[in-house]
Amino acid sequence: MSSEIRERVREFLAAHPPAEVDRLDFLRAQFDAGLAWVHFPVGLGGLGAPRALQAVVDAELAAAGAPDNDPRRIGIGLGMAAPTILRYGTAEQQHRWLRPLWTGEEVWCQLFSEPGAGSDLAALATRAVLDEDGVWTVDGQKVWTSSAHTARWAILIARTDPSVPKHQGISYFVCDMTDPGVEVRPLRQITGEAEFNEVFLTGVRIPDTDRLGAVGEGWRVAQTTLNNERVAIGGQATPREGGLIGIVAETWRARPELRTAELHQRLLQHWVDAEVLRLTGERLRQQLAAGQPGPEGAGGKLGFARLAQQLTGFEVELLAEEGLGYDDWTLRRPELVDFNGREAGYRYLRAKGNSIEGGTSEILRNIIAERVLGLPPEPRTDKDVPWKELSR
Ligand SMILES: Cc1cc2nc3c(=O)[nH]c(=O)nc-3n(C[C@H](O)[C@H](O)[C@H](O)COP(=O)(O)OP(=O)(O)OC[C@H]3O[C@@H](n4cnc5c(N)ncnc54)[C@H](O)[C@@H]3O)c2cc1C
């Protein structure tokens, strides 16, 4: 199978030499040839092949100097919107959205969290009301929306029925970020830059044809997004060299004057932890090959956040005053979203958010306890109460 795929890539490269073809034309052609994400169906950028074969495709393309779709810039589209559209979208929706999402022509963001609904996401208050012309009007406020300032589309969850318990009255939409009712205001974070935003939705119009899944089933649809999000975030630590542990080890090798026996012990412990996480991630990916990620992805994300914070803290300590060097991080420079390519001080501060974004570590522990290990659930007194009767 892998030799067949390799042959297919070589034929594609012969017909589209990277040095001669415009970047966007190359990416569009790659999608149309089914080499974008091989596990997606034919016609939607894939070949219906095992997911693991994508690594073979990517290696062949990279060796030929082919352009990539700048995955860091479009992570929410690739990691969260795409699997949700694939699972719940109609054929028309899939054909409209997936190709420009994958090529990076259209950036996506995620309008989930609200000022009063983060960990308790199902309590969300953004309201969507359907009129008789089949158009929803959406009013509310979202917060911590990464990339809202560059996004063309958003995945959005909103309350469509306040009279039923909170998980049941939610629907899932795709929101056009160019609608005049969408206002995006930057939020500055601990690093000084503003990767994320507040988003105010005032009379935003969404055609019913831009709904994903049935009315009232938004919570179920959102689980697909959230499970994929944890895998997307948690997978970042995996490579040995080139990953975070590799960067730390590189500094260690290059700067013998910084070493102490105590730091050596700690580095070895971090190496072991990183290796355990890498192998666990590999196992998760094998499970993924058989279908959608389940709650098990929470473990990978939890481990990633802990390790990223430990490693970035270790780096700053190792580099001493050099690690505290400060650059101007206040600009919105999309090319700088490369976490691994930034300074140690930046990485240390940015990693603080790793245990919050995509579900806090406390919430992930609850998910693992209840849905993976089958331990007794947290008492939840509000789950059968109509949302409109909850005190907020
Ligand atoms: C860098 C970054 C990027 C983000 N990007 C996006 C985005 O693009 N789109 C989006 O929708 N959201 C985004 N978020 C928001 C993120 O999903 C929320 O911040 C997160 O879910 C926590 O919600 P909260 O901030 O409201 O905290 P809260 O829910 O108020 O939690 C506060 C504290 O209480 C703890 N806590 C709450 N409930 C429980 C419980 N039941 N048991 C134990 N402890 C509990 C939490 O763990 C936390 O420590 C982003 C966040 C960050 C940091």
The ligand as an SDF file (V2000), in Angstrom:
LIG
                    3D

 53 58  0  0  0  0  0  0  0  0999 V2000
   -4.4390   30.2380   24.5110 C   0  0  0  0  0  0  0  0  0  0  0  0
   -5.9240   29.9710   24.5570 C   0  0  0  0  0  0  0  0  0  0  0  0
   -6.6320   29.8670   23.3740 C   0  0  0  0  0  0  0  0  0  0  0  0
   -8.0190   29.6300   23.4040 C   0  0  0  0  0  0  0  0  0  0  0  0
   -8.6990   29.5730   22.2130 N   0  0  0  0  0  0  0  0  0  0  0  0
  -10.0450   29.3950   22.2190 C   0  0  0  0  0  0  0  0  0  0  0  0
  -10.7780   29.4120   20.9830 C   0  0  0  0  0  0  0  0  0  0  0  0
  -10.2280   29.5800   19.8970 O   0  0  0  0  0  0  0  0  0  0  0  0
  -12.1200   29.2570   21.0300 N   0  0  0  0  0  0  0  0  0  0  0  0
  -12.7760   29.0650   22.2110 C   0  0  0  0  0  0  0  0  0  0  0  0
  -13.9950   28.8910   22.1740 O   0  0  0  0  0  0  0  0  0  0  0  0
  -12.1320   29.0650   23.4060 N   0  0  0  0  0  0  0  0  0  0  0  0
  -10.7740   29.2370   23.4240 C   0  0  0  0  0  0  0  0  0  0  0  0
  -10.0760   29.2540   24.6260 N   0  0  0  0  0  0  0  0  0  0  0  0
  -10.8390   29.1870   25.8730 C   0  0  0  0  0  0  0  0  0  0  0  0
  -10.6860   27.9110   26.6930 C   0  0  0  0  0  0  0  0  0  0  0  0
  -11.3370   26.8380   26.0750 O   0  0  0  0  0  0  0  0  0  0  0  0
  -11.2560   28.2090   28.0890 C   0  0  0  0  0  0  0  0  0  0  0  0
  -10.4470   29.2140   28.6760 O   0  0  0  0  0  0  0  0  0  0  0  0
  -11.2800   26.9910   28.9770 C   0  0  0  0  0  0  0  0  0  0  0  0
  -12.2140   26.0520   28.5360 O   0  0  0  0  0  0  0  0  0  0  0  0
  -11.5810   27.3380   30.4600 C   0  0  0  0  0  0  0  0  0  0  0  0
  -12.7010   28.1350   30.5830 O   0  0  0  0  0  0  0  0  0  0  0  0
  -12.6570   29.4820   31.4480 P   0  0  0  0  0  0  0  0  0  0  0  0
  -11.4930   30.3010   30.9660 O   0  0  0  0  0  0  0  0  0  0  0  0
  -14.0100   30.1100   31.3700 O   0  0  0  0  0  0  0  0  0  0  0  0
  -12.3340   29.0400   32.9240 O   0  0  0  0  0  0  0  0  0  0  0  0
  -13.3570   28.4970   34.0230 P   0  0  0  0  0  0  0  0  0  0  0  0
  -14.2610   27.4930   33.4000 O   0  0  0  0  0  0  0  0  0  0  0  0
  -14.0020   29.6670   34.6880 O   0  0  0  0  0  0  0  0  0  0  0  0
  -12.3910   27.7740   35.0320 O   0  0  0  0  0  0  0  0  0  0  0  0
  -11.6530   28.4540   36.0470 C   0  0  0  0  0  0  0  0  0  0  0  0
  -10.9070   27.4270   36.8740 C   0  0  0  0  0  0  0  0  0  0  0  0
  -11.8310   26.5440   37.5500 O   0  0  0  0  0  0  0  0  0  0  0  0
  -11.5410   25.1710   37.2530 C   0  0  0  0  0  0  0  0  0  0  0  0
  -12.7870   24.4020   37.1560 N   0  0  0  0  0  0  0  0  0  0  0  0
  -13.9370   24.7820   36.5220 C   0  0  0  0  0  0  0  0  0  0  0  0
  -14.8660   23.8100   36.6180 N   0  0  0  0  0  0  0  0  0  0  0  0
  -14.2930   22.7780   37.2970 C   0  0  0  0  0  0  0  0  0  0  0  0
  -14.7410   21.4780   37.7130 C   0  0  0  0  0  0  0  0  0  0  0  0
  -15.9640   21.0340   37.4180 N   0  0  0  0  0  0  0  0  0  0  0  0
  -13.8680   20.6830   38.3900 N   0  0  0  0  0  0  0  0  0  0  0  0
  -12.6000   21.1170   38.6830 C   0  0  0  0  0  0  0  0  0  0  0  0
  -12.1280   22.3440   38.3350 N   0  0  0  0  0  0  0  0  0  0  0  0
  -12.9550   23.1570   37.6460 C   0  0  0  0  0  0  0  0  0  0  0  0
  -10.8270   25.2240   35.9080 C   0  0  0  0  0  0  0  0  0  0  0  0
  -10.0280   24.0800   35.7010 O   0  0  0  0  0  0  0  0  0  0  0  0
  -10.0040   26.5090   36.0320 C   0  0  0  0  0  0  0  0  0  0  0  0
   -8.8090   26.2570   36.7220 O   0  0  0  0  0  0  0  0  0  0  0  0
   -8.6880   29.4910   24.6410 C   0  0  0  0  0  0  0  0  0  0  0  0
   -7.9640   29.5940   25.8390 C   0  0  0  0  0  0  0  0  0  0  0  0
   -6.6010   29.8380   25.8160 C   0  0  0  0  0  0  0  0  0  0  0  0
   -5.8550   29.9430   27.1040 C   0  0  0  0  0  0  0  0  0  0  0  0
  1  2  1  0
  2  3  1  0
  2 52  2  0
  3  4  2  0
  4  5  1  0
  4 50  1  0
  5  6  2  0
  6  7  1  0
  6 13  1  0
  7  8  2  0
  7  9  1  0
  9 10  1  0
 10 11  2  0
 10 12  1  0
 12 13  2  0
 13 14  1  0
 14 15  1  0
 14 50  1  0
 15 16  1  0
 16 17  1  0
 16 18  1  0
 18 19  1  0
 18 20  1  0
 20 21  1  0
 20 22  1  0
 22 23  1  0
 23 24  1  0
 24 25  2  0
 24 26  1  0
 24 27  1  0
 27 28  1  0
 28 29  2  0
 28 30  1  0
 28 31  1  0
 31 32  1  0
 32 33  1  0
 33 34  1  0
 33 48  1  0
 34 35  1  0
 35 36  1  0
 35 46  1  0
 36 37  1  0
 36 45  1  0
 37 38  2  0
 38 39  1  0
 39 40  1  0
 39 45  2  0
 40 41  1  0
 40 42  2  0
 42 43  1  0
 43 44  2  0
 44 45  1  0
 46 47  1  0
 46 48  1  0
 48 49  1  0
 50 51  2  0
 51 52  1  0
 52 53  1  0
M  END
$$$$
